[in-house]
């Protein structure tokens, strides 16, 4: 994934913004990444990727994601469609 591409699509938080935030703030736990413009606080799709970035930082590794933005976006669409279907079924009492 390129630095200018959004990890958190809901809040338009790019990989570069997250990398800068992590370097600047040195968060102790991954959930603190939500302080970076609300990353991970809407649909939830990006949370595993935020966790990965945080773990790379903790381990002293390069903070990168080896997924293309196209693949990432397609998988996010599938995640959100599944989530919507589950919510619809729950609301219908199924």
N, CA, C and O atoms as a CHARMM CRD file, in Angstrom:
* protein
*
  376
    1    1 UNK  N      0.84600  -1.17200   0.00000 PROA 1      0.00000
    2    1 UNK  CA     0.00000   0.00000   0.00000 PROA 1      0.00000
    3    1 UNK  C      0.89400   1.23900   0.00000 PROA 1      0.00000
    4    1 UNK  O      1.91200   1.28800   0.69100 PROA 1      0.00000
    5    2 UNK  N      0.49900   2.22000  -0.77600 PROA 2      0.00000
    6    2 UNK  CA     1.28600   3.45100  -0.89000 PROA 2      0.00000
    7    2 UNK  C      0.98200   4.37700   0.29300 PROA 2      0.00000
    8    2 UNK  O     -0.12600   4.35500   0.83000 PROA 2      0.00000
    9    3 UNK  N      1.95800   5.18700   0.69800 PROA 3      0.00000
   10    3 UNK  CA     1.77600   6.06500   1.86200 PROA 3      0.00000
   11    3 UNK  C      0.58100   7.00900   1.77000 PROA 3      0.00000
   12    3 UNK  O     -0.02200   7.34000   2.79100 PROA 3      0.00000
   13    4 UNK  N      0.23200   7.44400   0.56800 PROA 4      0.00000
   14    4 UNK  CA    -0.86900   8.40600   0.42600 PROA 4      0.00000
   15    4 UNK  C     -2.24500   7.74100   0.37800 PROA 4      0.00000
   16    4 UNK  O     -3.26100   8.43600   0.36000 PROA 4      0.00000
   17    5 UNK  N     -2.29500   6.42100   0.35600 PROA 5      0.00000
   18    5 UNK  CA    -3.58000   5.71400   0.28200 PROA 5      0.00000
   19    5 UNK  C     -4.17500   5.55700   1.68100 PROA 5      0.00000
   20    5 UNK  O     -3.46200   5.38600   2.67000 PROA 5      0.00000
   21    6 UNK  N     -5.50500   5.62100   1.72700 PROA 6      0.00000
   22    6 UNK  CA    -6.20900   5.57300   3.00800 PROA 6      0.00000
   23    6 UNK  C     -6.27400   4.16200   3.57700 PROA 6      0.00000
   24    6 UNK  O     -6.67500   3.21300   2.90200 PROA 6      0.00000
   25    7 UNK  N     -5.87000   4.05300   4.83700 PROA 7      0.00000
   26    7 UNK  CA    -6.07200   2.81900   5.59800 PROA 7      0.00000
   27    7 UNK  C     -7.49500   2.85800   6.15000 PROA 7      0.00000
   28    7 UNK  O     -8.26800   1.91500   5.98200 PROA 7      0.00000
   29    8 UNK  N     -7.82000   3.95800   6.80600 PROA 8      0.00000
   30    8 UNK  CA    -9.18500   4.16100   7.29300 PROA 8      0.00000
   31    8 UNK  C     -9.91700   4.98300   6.23600 PROA 8      0.00000
   32    8 UNK  O     -9.77600   6.20400   6.16400 PROA 8      0.00000
   33    9 UNK  N    -10.69300   4.28900   5.42800 PROA 9      0.00000
   34    9 UNK  CA   -11.40100   4.93900   4.32700 PROA 9      0.00000
   35    9 UNK  C    -12.53600   5.81500   4.86600 PROA 9      0.00000
   36    9 UNK  O    -12.81900   6.87600   4.31100 PROA 9      0.00000
   37   10 UNK  N    -13.17500   5.37700   5.93200 PROA 10     0.00000
   38   10 UNK  CA   -14.29100   6.14600   6.50500 PROA 10     0.00000
   39   10 UNK  C    -13.87000   7.55200   6.92000 PROA 10     0.00000
   40   10 UNK  O    -14.60700   8.51600   6.71100 PROA 10     0.00000
   41   11 UNK  N    -12.68100   7.66400   7.50700 PROA 11     0.00000
   42   11 UNK  CA   -12.20600   8.95600   8.01800 PROA 11     0.00000
   43   11 UNK  C    -11.05600   9.52600   7.19400 PROA 11     0.00000
   44   11 UNK  O    -10.44500  10.52100   7.58200 PROA 11     0.00000
   45   12 UNK  N    -10.76300   8.89800   6.06100 PROA 12     0.00000
   46   12 UNK  CA    -9.70400   9.36600   5.14700 PROA 12     0.00000
   47   12 UNK  C     -8.36400   9.53500   5.86700 PROA 12     0.00000
   48   12 UNK  O     -7.74000  10.59500   5.80800 PROA 12     0.00000
   49   13 UNK  N     -7.93800   8.46900   6.54600 PROA 13     0.00000
   50   13 UNK  CA    -6.65500   8.48400   7.25600 PROA 13     0.00000
   51   13 UNK  C     -5.67700   7.61600   6.46700 PROA 13     0.00000
   52   13 UNK  O     -5.84000   6.40000   6.36800 PROA 13     0.00000
   53   14 UNK  N     -4.67400   8.25900   5.91700 PROA 14     0.00000
   54   14 UNK  CA    -3.71700   7.55900   5.05500 PROA 14     0.00000
   55   14 UNK  C     -2.66100   6.80900   5.86300 PROA 14     0.00000
   56   14 UNK  O     -2.47700   7.03700   7.05900 PROA 14     0.00000
   57   15 UNK  N     -1.98900   5.92300   5.17500 PROA 15     0.00000
   58   15 UNK  CA    -0.87000   5.20400   5.77700 PROA 15     0.00000
   59   15 UNK  C      0.16900   6.19900   6.27900 PROA 15     0.00000
   60   15 UNK  O      0.70000   6.03700   7.37800 PROA 15     0.00000
   61   16 UNK  N      0.46200   7.21400   5.49500 PROA 16     0.00000
   62   16 UNK  CA     1.45800   8.22700   5.88600 PROA 16     0.00000
   63   16 UNK  C      1.05500   8.93900   7.18200 PROA 16     0.00000
   64   16 UNK  O      1.88800   9.13800   8.06700 PROA 16     0.00000
   65   17 UNK  N     -0.21600   9.32100   7.29300 PROA 17     0.00000
   66   17 UNK  CA    -0.68800   9.98700   8.51100 PROA 17     0.00000
   67   17 UNK  C     -0.52500   9.07300   9.72100 PROA 17     0.00000
   68   17 UNK  O     -0.10600   9.51400  10.79100 PROA 17     0.00000
   69   18 UNK  N     -0.85800   7.80600   9.54400 PROA 18     0.00000
   70   18 UNK  CA    -0.72900   6.85600  10.64900 PROA 18     0.00000
   71   18 UNK  C      0.73000   6.62500  11.01600 PROA 18     0.00000
   72   18 UNK  O      1.07100   6.56500  12.19700 PROA 18     0.00000
   73   19 UNK  N      1.58600   6.49600  10.02200 PROA 19     0.00000
   74   19 UNK  CA     3.01700   6.32100  10.29900 PROA 19     0.00000
   75   19 UNK  C      3.56200   7.51700  11.07500 PROA 19     0.00000
   76   19 UNK  O      4.30400   7.34100  12.04200 PROA 19     0.00000
   77   20 UNK  N      3.20700   8.71000  10.66900 PROA 20     0.00000
   78   20 UNK  CA     3.66200   9.92700  11.35200 PROA 20     0.00000
   79   20 UNK  C      3.12700   9.98600  12.77500 PROA 20     0.00000
   80   20 UNK  O      3.85500  10.32000  13.70900 PROA 20     0.00000
   81   21 UNK  N      1.85900   9.66300  12.93000 PROA 21     0.00000
   82   21 UNK  CA     1.23600   9.66400  14.25400 PROA 21     0.00000
   83   21 UNK  C      1.95300   8.68600  15.18200 PROA 21     0.00000
   84   21 UNK  O      2.26300   9.02300  16.32500 PROA 21     0.00000
   85   22 UNK  N      2.21300   7.48500  14.69200 PROA 22     0.00000
   86   22 UNK  CA     2.87000   6.45800  15.50900 PROA 22     0.00000
   87   22 UNK  C      4.27000   6.90700  15.90800 PROA 22     0.00000
   88   22 UNK  O      4.66600   6.74700  17.06300 PROA 22     0.00000
   89   23 UNK  N      5.01100   7.46000  14.97800 PROA 23     0.00000
   90   23 UNK  CA     6.37000   7.93000  15.28700 PROA 23     0.00000
   91   23 UNK  C      6.34600   9.07700  16.30000 PROA 23     0.00000
   92   23 UNK  O      7.19800   9.15000  17.18500 PROA 23     0.00000
   93   24 UNK  N      5.37400   9.95800  16.16200 PROA 24     0.00000
   94   24 UNK  CA     5.27900  11.13800  17.02200 PROA 24     0.00000
   95   24 UNK  C      4.76500  10.80500  18.42300 PROA 24     0.00000
   96   24 UNK  O      5.30500  11.28700  19.41900 PROA 24     0.00000
   97   25 UNK  N      3.72600   9.98100  18.49400 PROA 25     0.00000
   98   25 UNK  CA     3.02700   9.73100  19.75900 PROA 25     0.00000
   99   25 UNK  C      3.46000   8.44900  20.47700 PROA 25     0.00000
  100   25 UNK  O      3.22500   8.29900  21.67600 PROA 25     0.00000
  101   26 UNK  N      4.09300   7.52500  19.74100 PROA 26     0.00000
  102   26 UNK  CA     4.52500   6.25200  20.31600 PROA 26     0.00000
  103   26 UNK  C      3.41200   5.59000  21.14900 PROA 26     0.00000
  104   26 UNK  O      3.59100   5.36500  22.34600 PROA 26     0.00000
  105   27 UNK  N      2.28000   5.28000  20.53100 PROA 27     0.00000
  106   27 UNK  CA     1.16000   4.71200  21.28500 PROA 27     0.00000
  107   27 UNK  C      1.52000   3.36500  21.91200 PROA 27     0.00000
  108   27 UNK  O      2.18800   2.53400  21.29700 PROA 27     0.00000
  109   28 UNK  N      1.06700   3.17200  23.13500 PROA 28     0.00000
  110   28 UNK  CA     1.37100   1.93500  23.86900 PROA 28     0.00000
  111   28 UNK  C      0.48700   0.77600  23.42200 PROA 28     0.00000
  112   28 UNK  O      0.90700  -0.38100  23.45000 PROA 28     0.00000
  113   29 UNK  N     -0.73100   1.09000  23.01300 PROA 29     0.00000
  114   29 UNK  CA    -1.66200   0.05800  22.53300 PROA 29     0.00000
  115   29 UNK  C     -2.25500   0.50400  21.19700 PROA 29     0.00000
  116   29 UNK  O     -2.37600   1.69800  20.92500 PROA 29     0.00000
  117   30 UNK  N     -2.61700  -0.46100  20.38200 PROA 30     0.00000
  118   30 UNK  CA    -3.11800  -0.16800  19.03300 PROA 30     0.00000
  119   30 UNK  C     -4.38500   0.68100  19.04900 PROA 30     0.00000
  120   30 UNK  O     -4.60200   1.48600  18.14300 PROA 30     0.00000
  121   31 UNK  N     -5.21100   0.51300  20.05600 PROA 31     0.00000
  122   31 UNK  CA    -6.46100   1.27800  20.10200 PROA 31     0.00000
  123   31 UNK  C     -6.22200   2.78400  20.18300 PROA 31     0.00000
  124   31 UNK  O     -7.11900   3.56600  19.86500 PROA 31     0.00000
  125   32 UNK  N     -5.03500   3.20000  20.60100 PROA 32     0.00000
  126   32 UNK  CA    -4.71700   4.62900  20.65000 PROA 32     0.00000
  127   32 UNK  C     -4.58800   5.23900  19.25400 PROA 32     0.00000
  128   32 UNK  O     -4.56000   6.46200  19.11600 PROA 32     0.00000
  129   33 UNK  N     -4.51000   4.40400  18.22500 PROA 33     0.00000
  130   33 UNK  CA    -4.45100   4.92600  16.85900 PROA 33     0.00000
  131   33 UNK  C     -5.75100   5.62200  16.47200 PROA 33     0.00000
  132   33 UNK  O     -5.78400   6.38000  15.50200 PROA 33     0.00000
  133   34 UNK  N     -6.82100   5.36900  17.22400 PROA 34     0.00000
  134   34 UNK  CA    -8.08300   6.06800  16.95900 PROA 34     0.00000
  135   34 UNK  C     -7.94100   7.56900  17.19800 PROA 34     0.00000
  136   34 UNK  O     -8.74400   8.35600  16.69700 PROA 34     0.00000
  137   35 UNK  N     -6.92900   7.96600  17.95800 PROA 35     0.00000
  138   35 UNK  CA    -6.67300   9.38900  18.20200 PROA 35     0.00000
  139   35 UNK  C     -6.14100  10.08300  16.94600 PROA 35     0.00000
  140   35 UNK  O     -6.07200  11.31100  16.89800 PROA 35     0.00000
  141   36 UNK  N     -5.77400   9.31600  15.94800 PROA 36     0.00000
  142   36 UNK  CA    -5.31400   9.87200  14.67400 PROA 36     0.00000
  143   36 UNK  C     -6.52900  10.03900  13.75600 PROA 36     0.00000
  144   36 UNK  O     -6.82700   9.17000  12.93700 PROA 36     0.00000
  145   37 UNK  N     -7.21500  11.16100  13.90900 PROA 37     0.00000
  146   37 UNK  CA    -8.36100  11.52700  13.06300 PROA 37     0.00000
  147   37 UNK  C     -9.50600  10.51400  13.09400 PROA 37     0.00000
  148   37 UNK  O    -10.27300  10.42600  12.13500 PROA 37     0.00000
  149   38 UNK  N     -9.63200   9.74800  14.18400 PROA 38     0.00000
  150   38 UNK  CA   -10.73600   8.80700  14.32600 PROA 38     0.00000
  151   38 UNK  C    -10.53800   7.47500  13.62200 PROA 38     0.00000
  152   38 UNK  O    -11.49900   6.73300  13.42200 PROA 38     0.00000
  153   39 UNK  N     -9.31600   7.16600  13.24800 PROA 39     0.00000
  154   39 UNK  CA    -9.04300   5.90900  12.52400 PROA 39     0.00000
  155   39 UNK  C     -9.60900   4.70700  13.28000 PROA 39     0.00000
  156   39 UNK  O     -9.38600   4.55000  14.48000 PROA 39     0.00000
  157   40 UNK  N    -10.33700   3.87200  12.56100 PROA 40     0.00000
  158   40 UNK  CA   -10.85500   2.63300  13.11900 PROA 40     0.00000
  159   40 UNK  C    -12.11700   2.75700  13.94500 PROA 40     0.00000
  160   40 UNK  O    -12.51600   1.79400  14.60000 PROA 40     0.00000
  161   41 UNK  N    -12.75800   3.92100  13.93400 PROA 41     0.00000
  162   41 UNK  CA   -13.92000   4.11500  14.80500 PROA 41     0.00000
  163   41 UNK  C    -15.27200   4.03300  14.09600 PROA 41     0.00000
  164   41 UNK  O    -16.30500   4.27100  14.72200 PROA 41     0.00000
  165   42 UNK  N    -15.28700   3.70400  12.81400 PROA 42     0.00000
  166   42 UNK  CA   -16.57600   3.61200  12.11100 PROA 42     0.00000
  167   42 UNK  C    -16.89700   2.17100  11.73900 PROA 42     0.00000
  168   42 UNK  O    -17.43600   1.43700  12.56800 PROA 42     0.00000
  169   43 UNK  N    -16.58700   1.75000  10.53600 PROA 43     0.00000
  170   43 UNK  CA   -17.00500   0.41200  10.08000 PROA 43     0.00000
  171   43 UNK  C    -16.18300  -0.71900  10.69500 PROA 43     0.00000
  172   43 UNK  O    -16.65000  -1.85600  10.76000 PROA 43     0.00000
  173   44 UNK  N    -14.96200  -0.41700  11.14800 PROA 44     0.00000
  174   44 UNK  CA   -14.13400  -1.43600  11.79900 PROA 44     0.00000
  175   44 UNK  C    -13.24600  -2.23800  10.87400 PROA 44     0.00000
  176   44 UNK  O    -12.42200  -3.02400  11.34200 PROA 44     0.00000
  177   45 UNK  N    -13.39300  -2.06000   9.57400 PROA 45     0.00000
  178   45 UNK  CA   -12.60800  -2.84100   8.62100 PROA 45     0.00000
  179   45 UNK  C    -11.10800  -2.67500   8.82900 PROA 45     0.00000
  180   45 UNK  O    -10.36000  -3.64700   8.72500 PROA 45     0.00000
  181   46 UNK  N    -10.66600  -1.47800   9.11700 PROA 46     0.00000
  182   46 UNK  CA    -9.22400  -1.20400   9.17200 PROA 46     0.00000
  183   46 UNK  C     -8.56200  -1.62900  10.47900 PROA 46     0.00000
  184   46 UNK  O     -7.33500  -1.58900  10.57400 PROA 46     0.00000
  185   47 UNK  N     -9.32300  -2.02800  11.47600 PROA 47     0.00000
  186   47 UNK  CA    -8.74100  -2.33700  12.78700 PROA 47     0.00000
  187   47 UNK  C     -7.63200  -3.38400  12.71400 PROA 47     0.00000
  188   47 UNK  O     -6.58800  -3.17100  13.33100 PROA 47     0.00000
  189   48 UNK  N     -7.79100  -4.50200  12.00000 PROA 48     0.00000
  190   48 UNK  CA    -6.67000  -5.45500  11.92000 PROA 48     0.00000
  191   48 UNK  C     -5.42000  -4.84600  11.28000 PROA 48     0.00000
  192   48 UNK  O     -4.29900  -5.21300  11.63300 PROA 48     0.00000
  193   49 UNK  N     -5.60800  -3.93000  10.35400 PROA 49     0.00000
  194   49 UNK  CA    -4.47700  -3.27500   9.69300 PROA 49     0.00000
  195   49 UNK  C     -3.81800  -2.26400  10.63000 PROA 49     0.00000
  196   49 UNK  O     -2.59800  -2.10400  10.62000 PROA 49     0.00000
  197   50 UNK  N     -4.62500  -1.58900  11.43400 PROA 50     0.00000
  198   50 UNK  CA    -4.07600  -0.69200  12.45300 PROA 50     0.00000
  199   50 UNK  C     -3.26800  -1.49500  13.46900 PROA 50     0.00000
  200   50 UNK  O     -2.18800  -1.08000  13.88700 PROA 50     0.00000
  201   51 UNK  N     -3.80400  -2.64300  13.85700 PROA 51     0.00000
  202   51 UNK  CA    -3.08000  -3.52300  14.78600 PROA 51     0.00000
  203   51 UNK  C     -1.74400  -3.95200  14.20000 PROA 51     0.00000
  204   51 UNK  O     -0.73400  -3.99200  14.90200 PROA 51     0.00000
  205   52 UNK  N     -1.74300  -4.27000  12.91400 PROA 52     0.00000
  206   52 UNK  CA    -0.51200  -4.69000  12.23100 PROA 52     0.00000
  207   52 UNK  C      0.52000  -3.56600  12.23200 PROA 52     0.00000
  208   52 UNK  O      1.69000  -3.79900  12.53200 PROA 52     0.00000
  209   53 UNK  N      0.09500  -2.35800  11.90000 PROA 53     0.00000
  210   53 UNK  CA     1.01200  -1.21500  11.90500 PROA 53     0.00000
  211   53 UNK  C      1.59000  -0.99100  13.29600 PROA 53     0.00000
  212   53 UNK  O      2.78600  -0.74500  13.45100 PROA 53     0.00000
  213   54 UNK  N      0.73400  -1.07800  14.29700 PROA 54     0.00000
  214   54 UNK  CA     1.19800  -0.88300  15.67400 PROA 54     0.00000
  215   54 UNK  C      2.20200  -1.96600  16.05900 PROA 54     0.00000
  216   54 UNK  O      3.22400  -1.67500  16.67900 PROA 54     0.00000
  217   55 UNK  N      1.91500  -3.20700  15.69500 PROA 55     0.00000
  218   55 UNK  CA     2.82900  -4.30600  16.02300 PROA 55     0.00000
  219   55 UNK  C      4.17600  -4.13400  15.32700 PROA 55     0.00000
  220   55 UNK  O      5.21900  -4.39500  15.92600 PROA 55     0.00000
  221   56 UNK  N      4.16200  -3.70300  14.08600 PROA 56     0.00000
  222   56 UNK  CA     5.41900  -3.42800  13.37200 PROA 56     0.00000
  223   56 UNK  C      6.23400  -2.38200  14.12800 PROA 56     0.00000
  224   56 UNK  O      7.44900  -2.51600  14.27600 PROA 56     0.00000
  225   57 UNK  N      5.56000  -1.34800  14.59900 PROA 57     0.00000
  226   57 UNK  CA     6.23900  -0.29300  15.36000 PROA 57     0.00000
  227   57 UNK  C      6.84800  -0.86700  16.64500 PROA 57     0.00000
  228   57 UNK  O      8.00900  -0.60200  16.95600 PROA 57     0.00000
  229   58 UNK  N      6.08100  -1.63200  17.36800 PROA 58     0.00000
  230   58 UNK  CA     6.55200  -2.23300  18.62700 PROA 58     0.00000
  231   58 UNK  C      7.75800  -3.12600  18.36700 PROA 58     0.00000
  232   58 UNK  O      8.70900  -3.14000  19.14700 PROA 58     0.00000
  233   59 UNK  N      7.71300  -3.87100  17.26600 PROA 59     0.00000
  234   59 UNK  CA     8.79600  -4.80800  16.92300 PROA 59     0.00000
  235   59 UNK  C      9.98200  -4.12000  16.25500 PROA 59     0.00000
  236   59 UNK  O     10.98400  -4.77000  15.96000 PROA 59     0.00000
  237   60 UNK  N      9.88100  -2.81900  16.01400 PROA 60     0.00000
  238   60 UNK  CA    10.96800  -2.08500  15.37200 PROA 60     0.00000
  239   60 UNK  C     11.09500  -2.36300  13.88500 PROA 60     0.00000
  240   60 UNK  O     12.15700  -2.16700  13.29500 PROA 60     0.00000
  241   61 UNK  N     10.00000  -2.82500  13.28100 PROA 61     0.00000
  242   61 UNK  CA     9.99300  -3.13100  11.85200 PROA 61     0.00000
  243   61 UNK  C      9.42200  -1.95600  11.05800 PROA 61     0.00000
  244   61 UNK  O      8.79900  -1.05000  11.61300 PROA 61     0.00000
  245   62 UNK  N      9.64800  -1.99500   9.75800 PROA 62     0.00000
  246   62 UNK  CA     9.09400  -0.99500   8.84100 PROA 62     0.00000
  247   62 UNK  C      7.57300  -1.05400   8.91200 PROA 62     0.00000
  248   62 UNK  O      6.99600  -2.13900   8.84000 PROA 62     0.00000
  249   63 UNK  N      6.91900   0.09100   9.05100 PROA 63     0.00000
  250   63 UNK  CA     5.45600   0.12600   9.13200 PROA 63     0.00000
  251   63 UNK  C      4.86900   0.18400   7.72800 PROA 63     0.00000
  252   63 UNK  O      4.59000   1.26300   7.20400 PROA 63     0.00000
  253   64 UNK  N      4.68600  -0.97600   7.13200 PROA 64     0.00000
  254   64 UNK  CA     4.15000  -1.08700   5.77600 PROA 64     0.00000
  255   64 UNK  C      3.06300  -2.14500   5.75000 PROA 64     0.00000
  256   64 UNK  O      2.99200  -3.00300   6.63000 PROA 64     0.00000
  257   65 UNK  N      2.22300  -2.07600   4.74100 PROA 65     0.00000
  258   65 UNK  CA     1.20900  -3.09700   4.50600 PROA 65     0.00000
  259   65 UNK  C      1.41500  -3.63500   3.10000 PROA 65     0.00000
  260   65 UNK  O      1.47100  -2.87200   2.13600 PROA 65     0.00000
  261   66 UNK  N      1.52400  -4.93500   2.99000 PROA 66     0.00000
  262   66 UNK  CA     1.83500  -5.55200   1.69600 PROA 66     0.00000
  263   66 UNK  C      0.57300  -5.95900   0.93900 PROA 66     0.00000
  264   66 UNK  O      0.47900  -7.07200   0.42000 PROA 66     0.00000
  265   67 UNK  N     -0.38400  -5.05500   0.88300 PROA 67     0.00000
  266   67 UNK  CA    -1.61900  -5.29800   0.14900 PROA 67     0.00000
  267   67 UNK  C     -1.82000  -4.10500  -0.79100 PROA 67     0.00000
  268   67 UNK  O     -1.53200  -2.96400  -0.43000 PROA 67     0.00000
  269   68 UNK  N     -2.31100  -4.38100  -1.98600 PROA 68     0.00000
  270   68 UNK  CA    -2.58500  -3.27300  -2.91100 PROA 68     0.00000
  271   68 UNK  C     -3.86000  -2.56100  -2.46300 PROA 68     0.00000
  272   68 UNK  O     -4.72800  -3.16300  -1.83000 PROA 68     0.00000
  273   69 UNK  N     -3.96200  -1.29700  -2.79000 PROA 69     0.00000
  274   69 UNK  CA    -5.15300  -0.54100  -2.41700 PROA 69     0.00000
  275   69 UNK  C     -6.39100  -1.12000  -3.09700 PROA 69     0.00000
  276   69 UNK  O     -7.47300  -1.12700  -2.51000 PROA 69     0.00000
  277   70 UNK  N     -6.24300  -1.60200  -4.32000 PROA 70     0.00000
  278   70 UNK  CA    -7.37400  -2.18800  -5.04900 PROA 70     0.00000
  279   70 UNK  C     -7.90100  -3.41700  -4.31200 PROA 70     0.00000
  280   70 UNK  O     -9.10900  -3.56500  -4.12700 PROA 70     0.00000
  281   71 UNK  N     -6.99200  -4.29700  -3.89300 PROA 71     0.00000
  282   71 UNK  CA    -7.37900  -5.49400  -3.15200 PROA 71     0.00000
  283   71 UNK  C     -7.97900  -5.11000  -1.80000 PROA 71     0.00000
  284   71 UNK  O     -8.99200  -5.66900  -1.38100 PROA 71     0.00000
  285   72 UNK  N     -7.35800  -4.16900  -1.13800 PROA 72     0.00000
  286   72 UNK  CA    -7.82800  -3.68200   0.16000 PROA 72     0.00000
  287   72 UNK  C     -9.25500  -3.14400   0.03200 PROA 72     0.00000
  288   72 UNK  O    -10.12000  -3.46700   0.84700 PROA 72     0.00000
  289   73 UNK  N     -9.49300  -2.33200  -0.98300 PROA 73     0.00000
  290   73 UNK  CA   -10.81400  -1.73100  -1.19200 PROA 73     0.00000
  291   73 UNK  C    -11.87000  -2.78000  -1.50100 PROA 73     0.00000
  292   73 UNK  O    -12.98900  -2.70700  -0.99300 PROA 73     0.00000
  293   74 UNK  N    -11.51900  -3.75100  -2.32800 PROA 74     0.00000
  294   74 UNK  CA   -12.46800  -4.81200  -2.67100 PROA 74     0.00000
  295   74 UNK  C    -12.83000  -5.63300  -1.43400 PROA 74     0.00000
  296   74 UNK  O    -14.00100  -5.94000  -1.21300 PROA 74     0.00000
  297   75 UNK  N    -11.84900  -5.98100  -0.64700 PROA 75     0.00000
  298   75 UNK  CA   -12.10300  -6.74800   0.58100 PROA 75     0.00000
  299   75 UNK  C    -12.93400  -5.93500   1.57400 PROA 75     0.00000
  300   75 UNK  O    -13.75900  -6.49400   2.29700 PROA 75     0.00000
  301   76 UNK  N    -12.71800  -4.62300   1.61200 PROA 76     0.00000
  302   76 UNK  CA   -13.50900  -3.75100   2.48600 PROA 76     0.00000
  303   76 UNK  C    -14.96900  -3.74200   2.04000 PROA 76     0.00000
  304   76 UNK  O    -15.87000  -3.80000   2.87800 PROA 76     0.00000
  305   77 UNK  N    -15.21400  -3.66900   0.73400 PROA 77     0.00000
  306   77 UNK  CA   -16.58700  -3.69700   0.21700 PROA 77     0.00000
  307   77 UNK  C    -17.28600  -4.98700   0.62800 PROA 77     0.00000
  308   77 UNK  O    -18.44200  -4.96700   1.04900 PROA 77     0.00000
  309   78 UNK  N    -16.57700  -6.11400   0.50500 PROA 78     0.00000
  310   78 UNK  CA   -17.14300  -7.40400   0.89300 PROA 78     0.00000
  311   78 UNK  C    -17.45500  -7.43300   2.38800 PROA 78     0.00000
  312   78 UNK  O    -18.50400  -7.92500   2.80100 PROA 78     0.00000
  313   79 UNK  N    -16.54400  -6.90600   3.18700 PROA 79     0.00000
  314   79 UNK  CA   -16.73500  -6.83900   4.63800 PROA 79     0.00000
  315   79 UNK  C    -17.98400  -6.02700   4.97700 PROA 79     0.00000
  316   79 UNK  O    -18.81000  -6.45300   5.78500 PROA 79     0.00000
  317   80 UNK  N    -18.11300  -4.86900   4.36100 PROA 80     0.00000
  318   80 UNK  CA   -19.25100  -4.00200   4.65200 PROA 80     0.00000
  319   80 UNK  C    -20.56600  -4.59500   4.16700 PROA 80     0.00000
  320   80 UNK  O    -21.59500  -4.42600   4.82100 PROA 80     0.00000
  321   81 UNK  N    -20.55000  -5.28700   3.03200 PROA 81     0.00000
  322   81 UNK  CA   -21.76200  -5.94300   2.53400 PROA 81     0.00000
  323   81 UNK  C    -22.19600  -7.04300   3.49700 PROA 81     0.00000
  324   81 UNK  O    -23.38300  -7.18800   3.78900 PROA 81     0.00000
  325   82 UNK  N    -21.24400  -7.80700   3.98400 PROA 82     0.00000
  326   82 UNK  CA   -21.54200  -8.87800   4.94000 PROA 82     0.00000
  327   82 UNK  C    -22.06500  -8.28900   6.24900 PROA 82     0.00000
  328   82 UNK  O    -23.02000  -8.80500   6.82900 PROA 82     0.00000
  329   83 UNK  N    -21.44600  -7.22000   6.70400 PROA 83     0.00000
  330   83 UNK  CA   -21.86200  -6.55800   7.94000 PROA 83     0.00000
  331   83 UNK  C    -23.28700  -6.02200   7.80400 PROA 83     0.00000
  332   83 UNK  O    -24.09000  -6.15200   8.72800 PROA 83     0.00000
  333   84 UNK  N    -23.60200  -5.42100   6.65800 PROA 84     0.00000
  334   84 UNK  CA   -24.93800  -4.88700   6.40900 PROA 84     0.00000
  335   84 UNK  C    -25.97200  -6.00900   6.39600 PROA 84     0.00000
  336   84 UNK  O    -27.06100  -5.86000   6.95000 PROA 84     0.00000
  337   85 UNK  N    -25.63400  -7.12600   5.76600 PROA 85     0.00000
  338   85 UNK  CA   -26.54600  -8.27100   5.71600 PROA 85     0.00000
  339   85 UNK  C    -26.81000  -8.81000   7.11800 PROA 85     0.00000
  340   85 UNK  O    -27.94600  -9.15200   7.44700 PROA 85     0.00000
  341   86 UNK  N    -25.77700  -8.88700   7.93700 PROA 86     0.00000
  342   86 UNK  CA   -25.93800  -9.37200   9.31100 PROA 86     0.00000
  343   86 UNK  C    -26.82300  -8.42700  10.12000 PROA 86     0.00000
  344   86 UNK  O    -27.66900  -8.87800  10.89200 PROA 86     0.00000
  345   87 UNK  N    -26.63300  -7.13100   9.94700 PROA 87     0.00000
  346   87 UNK  CA   -27.44700  -6.14900  10.66400 PROA 87     0.00000
  347   87 UNK  C    -28.89700  -6.21600  10.21100 PROA 87     0.00000
  348   87 UNK  O    -29.80900  -6.08700  11.02800 PROA 87     0.00000
  349   88 UNK  N    -29.11800  -6.41600   8.91500 PROA 88     0.00000
  350   88 UNK  CA   -30.47300  -6.53100   8.37900 PROA 88     0.00000
  351   88 UNK  C    -31.16400  -7.75400   8.95900 PROA 88     0.00000
  352   88 UNK  O    -32.32400  -7.68300   9.36500 PROA 88     0.00000
  353   89 UNK  N    -30.45100  -8.88100   8.99800 PROA 89     0.00000
  354   89 UNK  CA   -31.01500 -10.10200   9.56800 PROA 89     0.00000
  355   89 UNK  C    -31.32100  -9.92000  11.04800 PROA 89     0.00000
  356   89 UNK  O    -32.35100 -10.39200  11.53000 PROA 89     0.00000
  357   90 UNK  N    -30.44800  -9.25100  11.76500 PROA 90     0.00000
  358   90 UNK  CA   -30.65700  -9.01500  13.19300 PROA 90     0.00000
  359   90 UNK  C    -31.88200  -8.12900  13.41100 PROA 90     0.00000
  360   90 UNK  O    -32.70600  -8.40400  14.28400 PROA 90     0.00000
  361   91 UNK  N    -31.99600  -7.06700  12.61600 PROA 91     0.00000
  362   91 UNK  CA   -33.13200  -6.14800  12.73700 PROA 91     0.00000
  363   91 UNK  C    -34.45100  -6.82800  12.38300 PROA 91     0.00000
  364   91 UNK  O    -35.50000  -6.46400  12.91400 PROA 91     0.00000
  365   92 UNK  N    -34.40100  -7.80900  11.49200 PROA 92     0.00000
  366   92 UNK  CA   -35.60400  -8.53000  11.08000 PROA 92     0.00000
  367   92 UNK  C    -35.95700  -9.64200  12.06400 PROA 92     0.00000
  368   92 UNK  O    -36.97200 -10.31900  11.90200 PROA 92     0.00000
  369   93 UNK  N    -35.11500  -9.83000  13.08900 PROA 93     0.00000
  370   93 UNK  CA   -35.38400 -10.84900  14.09200 PROA 93     0.00000
  371   93 UNK  C    -35.00200 -12.24500  13.68200 PROA 93     0.00000
  372   93 UNK  O    -35.52000 -13.21600  14.23400 PROA 93     0.00000
  373   94 UNK  N    -34.10400 -12.36900  12.72300 PROA 94     0.00000
  374   94 UNK  CA   -33.67900 -13.68800  12.24700 PROA 94     0.00000
  375   94 UNK  C    -32.53000 -14.18600  13.05900 PROA 94     0.00000
  376   94 UNK  O    -32.02900 -15.28300  12.81200 PROA 94     0.00000
